[in-house]
Amino acid sequence: MTAPDYRTEMTIRFTIWDQITGTAGRLTTT
């Protein structure tokens, strides 16, 4: 896997995780 692909993968995973957790997730992790 190349570096750009890795960064894209992490971005997608983070975006999906952020959508799943939502504001509640950010409050608990703060």
N, C-alpha and C positions, 0 to 999 in steps of 0.2 A: 504494500500500500504506500502510495506517495504521500508526501507531507500535505499538499493541498487537499487530497482526499480525506486525510485524517482530520484536518481542521474542519472540513465540511461535515464530516460525520459527527464530530463533537458539537458543532453548531446546531445540527438538526436534533440531536439527542437533547441538548439543553433547551431548545425551543419547545419540544414536545413535553419535556419534564416541567417546564415553566407553565405550560398551558394546563397540565394535569394538576399540579400543586396549586397554582393560582396565588392569590394574595395570602391565603392561609399559610401556605408553605413558606413564603418569604417572612411572615411574622414569626413563625416558629424557629426559623434558622437565624434570625437576627439576634 
